[in-house]
Each structure stands twice: as structure tokens, then as C-alpha cells.
């Protein structure tokens, strides 16, 4: 057991940046660039520095750095729905990158309310965050766009499309090919009456998924008998829209849930009416969650790497914070995974 003096000495003894540089065999300036997220750093150097940081348990004095830079070393993150597992994965990817670079994340939940988007952005301005990552509830709400036009800090939007004059960097998923592949799979099984339950048209993923379905139908050269029900990306909308589809005559033989929470409501409505998957209706979901594989039968899905979405958003923001003036766009793929929830339509 250490005495009081021993504990005092242990608390005072902290590895220095010079020791990190010596262990990594780089200059002190290189350590500084790695820890600040500077883009002009090789992958090898970054790994050596971070390994030295881990070995020495180096703890940067972020307060001193903040005072020297005139920065807060904080990033504002506006998330649409904190209860959504998809959003949790995206946030985790971003936070890991920001933490490694010495930044803290301030998280605010808009509850898919566009008015809260604007309020949260204003709040982050008052906190003088060094940058913002935004997953907006609406890309077209004028109040939000007006507030964003006044923001001087760098901005990255996640899976959203905002006007070019805002000079925001962006990371998006290419939703169109994934949905197109799913619809083509259903068409090849014999389906024609295919329904897509999705969110509002003021969101990039929604518009692209609808376009992907239209591309599939046009590519197969068949009459368009599809149905699209827009609303919110919520379980409530998924359930209400599925109820509406089941009242149609003839009703769709295949349904695509345009979001993981939409899927929950869709499955709930189908179960309540005793509709069997895939005997009565084939089912596809967008975004891979545990329910997709654990459901009986497993549900076909259009998936994407959500952790990578957050990670790249953070990397783009750090580049802008470190001095890169030009906004960047990164597009990540989506892939369709067929499963037992899809089968030929029932005979009439």
C-alpha cells in the first residue's frame, strides 16, 4: 500500500508528449498532429503514435490545448432519435474517432422534430463548439436552413442533402442500388404489387429509396403496380401504413419497410391480423438489426455499415476543423441480403 506521499508522486508523474514522441520515434509536432486529427498524417505514423499513447497511458492536457488554440475541443451532434439502435451505432462510430483526437461530443436529441433541430444548432453556437455533425429531422425546413447559414463552425451532415451554399461536408449511403436489388428480387419471384412504407420526402434516404424502386420496375419493363406510403420513420407509421395496405383490394403481395423502426410496426400489424410471412406477404426491411435475423423466418434486408457512417462523419469534420476549407462528400454502399421472408406470391 502506498503512503500519502507515494500517491502524491504517482498522481504527479504523467507521461509527457516528448516521451510519446521518443517511443513512437517521431517529432513532437507529429504527435500533436495525430492527437489533433490533422489530415496530413500517414496511417503508419498515426498507429505508432496512438500505440505509444496507449503504452504510456498519456493523457493530453486538453484544457491547456483549448486555451492555446482558442477552441473548446468539443463537437455538437444533433441526432434524430436517440432510442433508435441505428442512430446509436452511427454515434458510436463518430464518438470513437473524436475521442481519439481529444474531442468531446455534446449530444442532443431532436426527437425527429425539425423545430428542435434549429434550437439545438443555436444552442451549440452559444457553446462555441468547434464543429457540428447533424442528422437532421428535415433537410428542407427553412428555419433550420436559416440557422445553418449563420453557423461559422464546420458542419458535416449524415445521410442528408443540404444546399451547396452551406458548404457542409457530407457522408451518405447510396440507398438506390440496395432498394433496386431488393425490388428486382421480388419481381423475379413473381411479385408486382410491391409496397414501400417510408418516411417523409424531405429526407435524402426516402427519396433515393423511392427512386430505387422505380428504377427496378422500369428496368424490368413491367407496368408499375407499386404503392408508396410516406410518413415518419417510426413504428407508429409502420403499423398504420401496414393496416392501410391490408385493407386494399387487391392488397400488395410484398412490403418493404423503409427503416428499422418502421419494420417493428409493420411486423406488429401483420401478426395482429394473422398474416403469414412469406406465405401471405413477403417482407423486406431497410437497415440490418437483430430483429431481421432473429425473426422467424429471417427478414431480407437492405443493409449498410452504420458505424462507418459515423466514423467517416467525424473524420470529415476533423479535417475541416484542422484547416481544410473545401467541403467533401463520401458515399457508402448499401447491399441487399435475401432471406426466407421473401417467396413467390400466393396464388390468387
C-alpha distance (Angstrom), angle and dihedral (degrees) to the residues before:
residue distance angle dihedral
X1 . . .
X2 3.78 . .
X3 3.79 120.5 .
X4 3.80 121.6 -128.5
X5 3.80 91.1 -90.7
X6 3.80 90.3 50.6
X7 3.78 91.7 53.2
X8 3.80 89.9 46.9
X9 3.80 91.6 52.4
X10 3.80 91.3 47.2
X11 3.77 91.5 51.5
X12 3.80 91.7 49.0
X13 3.81 94.1 48.4
X14 3.78 107.5 87.1
X15 3.75 127.1 156.4
X16 3.80 113.8 -104.9
X17 3.78 128.7 -135.1
X18 3.81 86.8 -113.2
X19 3.83 90.3 60.0
X20 3.81 90.3 49.5
X21 3.81 90.1 50.6
X22 3.82 92.3 48.1
X23 3.79 93.5 49.3
X24 3.81 92.5 46.7
X25 3.82 90.5 42.8
X26 3.78 93.6 -128.4
X27 3.79 136.4 113.0
X28 3.80 121.1 -86.2
X29 3.81 88.3 -114.8
X30 3.80 88.8 58.8
X31 3.81 90.9 54.2
X32 3.79 88.8 50.6
X33 3.81 92.1 50.8
X34 3.80 92.8 49.8
X35 3.80 94.0 48.5
X36 3.81 92.3 46.8
X37 3.80 93.1 51.0
X38 3.81 94.5 -114.5
X39 3.84 110.1 178.5
X40 3.82 94.5 -140.9
X41 3.82 94.1 78.8
X42 3.79 126.5 106.9
X43 3.79 119.9 -124.9
X44 3.82 90.5 -118.9
X45 3.80 93.3 52.6
X46 3.80 92.2 46.0
X47 3.81 91.3 52.4
X48 3.82 93.2 47.3
X49 3.78 92.8 50.0
X50 3.80 94.4 45.9
X51 3.81 90.6 47.8
X52 3.81 90.0 52.2
X53 3.81 89.2 48.7
X54 3.81 89.4 53.4
X55 3.80 94.6 46.6
X56 3.81 94.6 48.1
X57 3.81 94.0 36.9
X58 3.78 86.6 -130.3
X59 3.79 114.6 -168.9
X60 3.81 114.2 -164.3
X61 3.79 117.2 -140.1
X62 3.79 94.6 -117.7
X63 3.81 93.6 177.2
X64 3.79 91.5 57.8
X65 3.79 90.9 45.6
X66 3.77 90.2 49.9
X67 3.79 92.6 52.7
X68 3.81 92.2 47.5
X69 3.77 93.9 49.3
X70 3.77 98.6 38.8
X71 3.82 86.1 -125.8
X72 3.79 133.8 121.9
X73 3.81 97.9 -140.8
X74 3.77 87.7 -135.0
X75 3.80 132.8 119.2
X76 3.79 126.3 -157.1
X77 3.80 117.4 -135.7
X78 3.81 121.5 -168.0
X79 3.78 110.6 -163.8
X80 3.80 125.7 -172.1
X81 3.79 99.4 -140.5
X82 3.77 122.5 2.4
X83 3.83 91.4 -164.6
X84 3.81 92.3 61.2
X85 3.85 111.1 101.3
X86 3.80 88.8 -148.2
X87 3.80 90.9 59.4
X88 3.80 91.0 45.3
X89 3.82 90.2 57.3
X90 3.82 92.5 48.4
X91 3.80 90.9 48.5
X92 3.81 91.5 49.0
X93 3.80 91.0 54.0
X94 3.80 92.1 51.0
X95 3.80 95.9 43.4
X96 3.80 94.2 53.5
X97 3.81 91.4 55.9
X98 3.80 94.3 44.2
X99 3.80 92.9 47.0
X100 3.80 91.8 52.1
X101 3.81 89.0 52.9
X102 3.81 92.2 50.2
X103 3.78 98.5 -103.6
X104 3.78 126.8 131.2
X105 3.80 121.3 -143.7
X106 3.79 122.8 -131.5
X107 3.80 107.0 -157.6
X108 3.79 124.7 -159.4
X109 3.80 126.0 178.8
X110 3.82 118.1 -140.7
X111 3.83 93.8 -170.5
X112 3.83 86.4 -136.9
X113 3.82 88.2 -67.2
X114 3.85 112.8 135.4
X115 3.81 91.1 -154.6
X116 3.79 89.5 60.5
X117 3.82 89.7 51.3
X118 3.79 90.1 64.0
X119 3.81 93.5 42.7
X120 3.80 92.6 51.6
X121 3.81 92.8 48.4
X122 3.81 89.7 52.0
X123 3.81 89.4 50.1
X124 3.79 92.2 52.3
X125 3.79 89.3 51.2
X126 3.80 90.0 57.1
X127 3.81 89.6 50.3
X128 3.82 89.2 52.3
X129 3.79 94.2 -132.4
X130 3.79 115.1 -171.2
X131 3.80 92.3 -125.2
X132 3.79 144.7 -17.1
X133 3.80 135.9 -125.8
X134 3.79 112.2 -159.5
X135 3.79 134.3 -165.3
X136 3.78 96.3 180.0
X137 3.79 125.2 -154.1
X138 3.82 87.7 -141.4
X139 3.79 130.7 15.4
X140 3.80 93.5 -162.2
X141 3.80 104.6 47.6
X142 3.80 102.8 123.6
X143 3.79 94.0 -149.1
X144 3.80 90.3 58.7
X145 3.80 93.1 46.1
X146 3.81 90.9 49.9
X147 3.80 91.3 52.4
X148 3.81 92.0 46.7
X149 3.81 90.1 52.7
X150 3.82 88.2 62.7
X151 3.82 95.5 49.7
X152 3.80 113.2 107.2
X153 3.82 96.5 -176.9
X154 3.83 118.4 90.3
X155 3.81 115.5 -88.3
X156 3.81 133.0 -155.3
X157 3.80 120.8 -171.9
X158 3.79 120.1 -154.2
X159 3.81 116.9 -140.3
X160 3.78 90.5 -23.2
X161 3.82 136.6 112.0
X162 3.80 118.6 -138.9
X163 3.83 130.5 172.0
X164 3.79 114.7 -72.6
X165 3.80 92.3 -125.7
X166 3.81 89.2 70.3
X167 3.82 87.5 67.0
X168 3.79 92.5 -144.4
X169 3.78 121.6 161.2
X170 3.79 114.4 -130.3
X171 3.77 142.8 -162.5
X172 3.80 115.8 -161.5
X173 3.75 140.7 169.7
X174 3.78 120.3 -120.3
X175 3.80 94.3 -124.0
X176 3.80 97.6 170.0
X177 3.85 99.9 73.7
X178 3.81 93.3 46.7
X179 3.79 94.0 53.2
X180 3.80 91.4 40.9
X181 3.81 90.1 55.9
X182 3.81 91.2 48.2
X183 3.82 93.3 50.6
X184 3.81 92.1 45.3
X185 3.81 88.5 52.8
X186 3.81 90.4 52.3
X187 3.81 92.1 46.3
X188 3.79 91.0 50.4
X189 3.83 88.4 53.1
X190 3.81 88.1 56.4
X191 3.81 102.4 -96.4
X192 3.80 120.5 142.2
X193 3.81 103.8 157.0
X194 3.81 97.9 68.3
X195 3.81 120.9 164.6
X196 3.80 127.9 -158.2
X197 3.81 118.1 -158.6
X198 3.77 107.9 -163.0
X199 3.80 147.5 146.4
X200 3.79 133.2 -87.7
X201 3.80 123.1 -51.7
X202 3.80 91.9 -118.7
X203 3.81 89.5 78.5
X204 3.81 124.7 83.9
X205 3.84 97.0 -137.4
X206 3.81 91.7 51.9
X207 3.79 94.6 52.5
X208 3.80 92.3 45.7
X209 3.81 93.9 48.8
X210 3.79 91.5 51.5
X211 3.81 89.5 48.6
X212 3.81 90.3 49.5
X213 3.80 91.3 54.8
X214 3.80 91.0 49.1
X215 3.81 91.1 48.7
X216 3.81 90.8 53.6
X217 3.80 93.4 51.1
X218 3.81 92.8 45.7
X219 3.80 91.5 46.6
X220 3.81 91.7 54.6
X221 3.81 90.9 48.6
X222 3.80 95.4 -130.4
X223 3.83 131.7 133.5
X224 3.80 112.5 -85.9
X225 3.80 107.7 -111.0
X226 3.79 95.3 156.2
X227 3.80 125.5 127.0
X228 3.81 127.2 -150.4
X229 3.80 122.2 -163.1
X230 3.81 112.8 -170.6
X231 3.78 126.9 -167.2
X232 3.79 131.7 108.6
X233 3.78 127.9 -23.2
X234 3.78 90.0 -114.4
X235 3.79 139.0 117.4
X236 3.81 88.5 -116.7
X237 3.79 92.2 58.7
X238 3.80 91.1 43.6
X239 3.78 90.7 54.4
X240 3.82 96.4 43.7
X241 3.80 93.0 45.7
X242 3.81 92.1 49.2
X243 3.80 89.5 51.7
X244 3.81 88.2 53.0
X245 3.80 92.1 49.7
X246 3.81 91.9 50.3
X247 3.83 89.7 55.0
X248 3.81 92.3 56.1
X249 3.79 119.9 103.6
X250 2.90 110.9 -120.8
X251 3.77 92.0 20.3
X252 3.81 124.5 -153.0
X253 3.78 117.4 -84.2
X254 3.82 93.4 -151.2
X255 3.81 133.3 34.9
X256 3.80 129.9 -163.0
X257 3.80 114.6 -158.4
X258 3.81 105.1 -148.3
X259 3.80 95.7 -149.3
X260 3.79 141.6 17.2
X261 3.80 93.7 -104.3
X262 3.80 91.5 45.6
X263 3.81 85.7 55.3
X264 3.81 92.3 57.8
X265 3.79 91.9 55.9
X266 3.79 92.4 43.1
X267 3.82 93.3 53.0
X268 3.80 90.4 46.6
X269 3.81 92.3 55.0
X270 3.79 94.1 44.7
X271 3.81 91.5 50.6
X272 3.79 92.2 48.5
X273 3.81 90.8 56.5
X274 3.79 94.4 42.9
X275 3.80 92.5 -116.1
X276 3.79 109.5 163.7
X277 3.80 122.9 -137.8
X278 3.02 117.7 -111.6
X279 3.85 98.4 -7.4
X280 3.80 93.9 68.5
X281 3.80 102.7 16.2
X282 3.81 132.1 9.7
X283 3.79 115.7 -134.9
X284 3.81 134.7 -154.4
X285 3.79 127.2 177.1
X286 3.78 134.0 -158.1
X287 3.81 114.9 -130.6
X288 3.77 123.4 26.9
X289 3.81 116.0 -105.9
X290 3.80 133.4 157.3
X291 3.81 91.1 -94.0
X292 3.81 90.0 62.8
X293 3.80 94.8 63.4
X294 3.80 99.7 27.7
X295 3.80 95.3 51.7
X296 3.79 116.0 99.3
X297 2.97 106.1 -96.1
X298 3.83 99.5 24.4
X299 3.81 111.0 -112.0
X300 3.80 122.4 -118.8
X301 3.79 110.7 -121.6
X302 3.78 146.4 -166.7
X303 3.81 100.7 -137.7
X304 3.80 139.0 -172.6
X305 3.79 139.2 -179.0
X306 3.80 101.2 -97.3
X307 3.81 95.4 176.5
X308 3.82 89.3 55.7
X309 3.80 88.9 50.6
X310 3.80 90.6 59.9
X311 3.78 94.7 39.3
X312 3.80 93.5 53.9
X313 3.81 91.4 44.6
X314 3.81 88.9 57.8
X315 3.81 92.6 45.2
X316 3.81 91.2 51.6
X317 3.79 90.6 49.8
X318 3.81 93.6 49.5
X319 3.80 89.7 52.5
X320 3.79 90.5 54.2
X321 3.81 92.6 45.3
X322 3.81 90.6 51.4
X323 3.79 91.8 56.5
X324 3.81 110.0 -81.4
X325 3.80 104.1 141.5
X326 3.79 100.8 -168.8
X327 3.82 120.8 83.3
X328 3.80 115.8 -126.0
X329 3.78 134.8 -152.1
X330 3.81 124.3 -149.4
X331 3.80 120.3 -174.6
X332 3.81 120.1 -161.7
X333 3.82 125.0 -162.8
X334 3.79 131.8 -110.7
X335 3.80 122.6 -149.6
X336 3.79 133.4 -159.8
X337 3.81 119.1 -132.1
X338 3.83 113.6 -166.6
X339 3.80 116.6 -146.1
X340 3.79 140.8 169.8
X341 3.82 93.4 -78.3
X342 3.81 88.2 81.2
X343 3.80 121.7 71.7
X344 3.82 137.4 143.0
X345 3.81 112.9 -64.9
X346 3.82 117.9 -94.1
X347 3.79 116.2 -92.9
X348 3.81 112.7 -100.1
